[in-house]
Amino acid sequence: MTVIATESLSKRFPRVTALDRLSMDIGPGVTGLVGANGAGKSTLIKILLGLSPATEGTAAVLGLDVATHGGQIRERVGYMPEHDCLPPDVSATEFVVHMARMSGLPPTAARERTADTLRHVGLYEERYRPIGGYSTGMKQRVKLAQALVHDPDLVFLDEPTNGLDPVGRDEMLGLIRRVHTDFGISVLVTSHLLGELERTCDHVVVIDGGKLLRSSSTTDFTQTTTTLAVEVTDTDEHPDGTGALSEALKGRGVATHEGGTLPGAGHTVLLEAEGEETYDLVRDLVADLGLGLVRMEQRRHHIAEVFHSGQSDHADHADHKEEADHADHKEEEGKEAVRHGG
């Protein structure tokens, strides 16, 4: 089943193109929409909600055409906006009940759903306090609650971790994950912070300048590589265990480079694992040096690496296209020679 589908979707303003022939298909689950600020994420959500018409192309949400069925889409979709838009002088209960009633729930059901939803987002004890006295994290939870209260099939969460400290960010990401696992609601969450999506989403869509860079599952993004990360302890004989292991590996013809730090770990050595014999070599060298082997594991790609690579490839492609449009073959050869040091 396709939850969201776009075909050559474009949105142009007088001075900027927010979306440029964007085509993608998104299935159920938690999907991350990532891009730098100004990449077109919020514009896409407004189009998908039927609130802003596209310049060209088509889009469908839950099988409904956004151009003709905006009202039906908004009945079945929850929306958490990026910016703070909460009334400060009412309580979370009053506000979420009001939003539930606006979505068509009768009074009793609206109150019951509000209590359940505020409990789910961790605001049950604070539900009668005026929102104006809430912290940023609590306000974000109110916005999430109003997006969920009418039991939608899909929710759009626009930058839900904005303004949160690391603890609040982790708690919000956990809530987002539970929206799908506990209630079966599909989620489209936008962010410019790549690490968040890596931990939370099943699928990631990367856009840049309104164009699609890549759309694939998170596991495809973070697939293992042949790079081996090795972390060792220091000893009295080798105060820099990492350096000692690097030198020993270089002496055996294995190229290494500094791996920085792994989360919760010390320094690591990175090397290419040609086969099982590389693991045996590392083990033997660590033992010969008298070091402690903390971990030896295949390194995984981070989405950030793929994203930056995609941006580089996209820029290269644009440069080449511009050259082809404005230079003849002879000039192009000259430029290629200069670029390659010829």
LINCOR-V248927 format. One record per backbone hydrogen bond with DSSP energy under -0.5 kcal/mol. CO is the residue of the C=O (numbers start at 1). NH is the residue of the N-H. If there is no record, write none. Layout:
co->CO nh->NH
co->CO nh->NH
This chain:
co->1 nh->3
co->1 nh->28
co->3 nh->62
co->4 nh->26
co->5 nh->60
co->6 nh->24
co->7 nh->58
co->9 nh->22
co->10 nh->55
co->10 nh->56
co->11 nh->18
co->11 nh->19
co->16 nh->13
co->16 nh->18
co->19 nh->11
co->19 nh->21
co->21 nh->23
co->22 nh->9
co->24 nh->6
co->26 nh->3
co->26 nh->4
co->29 nh->31
co->29 nh->187
co->30 nh->202
co->30 nh->203
co->31 nh->189
co->32 nh->34
co->32 nh->205
co->33 nh->191
co->34 nh->207
co->36 nh->39
co->39 nh->210
co->40 nh->44
co->41 nh->45
co->42 nh->46
co->43 nh->47
co->44 nh->48
co->45 nh->49
co->46 nh->51
co->46 nh->52
co->47 nh->50
co->56 nh->10
co->58 nh->7
co->59 nh->66
co->60 nh->5
co->61 nh->64
co->64 nh->61
co->65 nh->68
co->65 nh->69
co->69 nh->73
co->70 nh->74
co->71 nh->75
co->72 nh->76
co->73 nh->76
co->73 nh->77
co->76 nh->153
co->76 nh->154
co->78 nh->156
co->79 nh->81
co->80 nh->158
co->87 nh->90
co->88 nh->132
co->90 nh->131
co->91 nh->95
co->92 nh->96
co->93 nh->97
co->94 nh->98
co->95 nh->99
co->96 nh->100
co->97 nh->101
co->98 nh->102
co->99 nh->103
co->100 nh->105
co->101 nh->104
co->106 nh->110
co->107 nh->111
co->108 nh->112
co->109 nh->113
co->110 nh->114
co->111 nh->115
co->112 nh->116
co->113 nh->117
co->114 nh->118
co->115 nh->119
co->116 nh->120
co->117 nh->121
co->118 nh->123
co->118 nh->124
co->119 nh->122
co->123 nh->126
co->124 nh->127
co->126 nh->129
co->127 nh->93
co->129 nh->92
co->130 nh->133
co->131 nh->134
co->135 nh->139
co->136 nh->140
co->137 nh->141
co->138 nh->142
co->139 nh->143
co->140 nh->144
co->141 nh->145
co->142 nh->146
co->143 nh->147
co->144 nh->148
co->145 nh->148
co->145 nh->149
co->148 nh->151
co->153 nh->186
co->154 nh->78
co->155 nh->157
co->155 nh->188
co->156 nh->80
co->156 nh->158
co->157 nh->159
co->157 nh->190
co->159 nh->162
co->161 nh->164
co->165 nh->169
co->166 nh->170
co->167 nh->171
co->168 nh->172
co->169 nh->173
co->170 nh->174
co->171 nh->175
co->172 nh->176
co->173 nh->177
co->174 nh->178
co->175 nh->179
co->176 nh->180
co->177 nh->180
co->177 nh->181
co->178 nh->182
co->178 nh->183
co->179 nh->183
co->179 nh->185
co->180 nh->184
co->186 nh->155
co->187 nh->31
co->187 nh->189
co->188 nh->157
co->189 nh->33
co->190 nh->159
co->191 nh->35
co->192 nh->194
co->193 nh->196
co->193 nh->197
co->194 nh->198
co->195 nh->199
co->196 nh->200
co->197 nh->201
co->202 nh->218
co->203 nh->32
co->204 nh->216
co->205 nh->34
co->205 nh->207
co->206 nh->213
co->206 nh->214
co->208 nh->211
co->210 nh->20
co->211 nh->208
co->211 nh->213
co->214 nh->206
co->216 nh->204
co->217 nh->221
co->218 nh->222
co->220 nh->223
co->223 nh->301
co->226 nh->273
co->227 nh->299
co->228 nh->230
co->228 nh->271
co->229 nh->297
co->230 nh->269
co->231 nh->294
co->231 nh->295
co->238 nh->235
co->239 nh->241
co->240 nh->244
co->241 nh->245
co->242 nh->246
co->243 nh->247
co->244 nh->248
co->245 nh->249
co->246 nh->250
co->247 nh->251
co->248 nh->252
co->249 nh->252
co->249 nh->254
co->250 nh->253
co->253 nh->255
co->255 nh->272
co->257 nh->270
co->260 nh->268
co->262 nh->265
co->266 nh->262
co->267 nh->232
co->268 nh->259
co->269 nh->230
co->270 nh->257
co->271 nh->228
co->272 nh->274
co->275 nh->278
co->275 nh->279
co->276 nh->280
co->277 nh->281
co->278 nh->282
co->279 nh->283
co->280 nh->284
co->281 nh->285
co->282 nh->286
co->283 nh->287
co->284 nh->288
co->285 nh->289
co->286 nh->290
co->286 nh->291
co->287 nh->290
co->292 nh->233
co->292 nh->294
co->295 nh->231
co->297 nh->229
co->299 nh->225
co->302 nh->305
co->302 nh->306
co->303 nh->307
co->304 nh->308
co->305 nh->309
co->306 nh->310
co->307 nh->311
co->308 nh->312
co->309 nh->313
co->310 nh->314
co->311 nh->315
co->312 nh->316
co->313 nh->317
co->314 nh->318
co->315 nh->319
co->316 nh->320
co->317 nh->321
co->318 nh->322
co->319 nh->323
co->320 nh->324
co->321 nh->325
co->322 nh->326
co->323 nh->327
co->328 nh->332
co->329 nh->333
co->330 nh->334
co->331 nh->335
co->332 nh->336
co->333 nh->337
co->334 nh->338
co->335 nh->339
co->336 nh->340
co->337 nh->342
co->338 nh->341
